[in-house]
Amino acid sequence: MKYYHNPRCSKSRQGLTFLPNNVEIILYLKEDVSTTVYGSILQRYDGNLLDLVRIQELPAKGLDLHSYSIEDLAEFLTQNPIVLQRPILDDGESIIIGRPVENISNFLKD
């Protein structure tokens, strides 16, 4: 299980409290996350792909991301990781957005 974490984000910090010890913490703003990894996250997310993007945050603000393919969006996230919604929990099958943070708690209870 992987947790895409931004330590400067209060929701991301709150989400840490729900995690078991064996979760790998990915500091995606400091670590290089590949386009392939972002593509996998986008493909496995069961919802609107733009939920995974902070569309009001520069450099996404004002772009027509609805027209982007998964590959284009994955490349955009690779080049602009600041716009990745946070926090994100990836169990290898499902992608959970931790907004609200109770999404993480509820997912881990199942």
Secondary structure, 3 states (H helix, E strand, C coil): CEEECCCCCHHHHHHHCCCCCCCEEECCCCCCCCHHHHHHHHHHCCCCHHHHECCCCCCCCCCCHHHCCHHHHHHHHHHCHHHECCCEEECCCCEEECCCCHHHHHHHHC
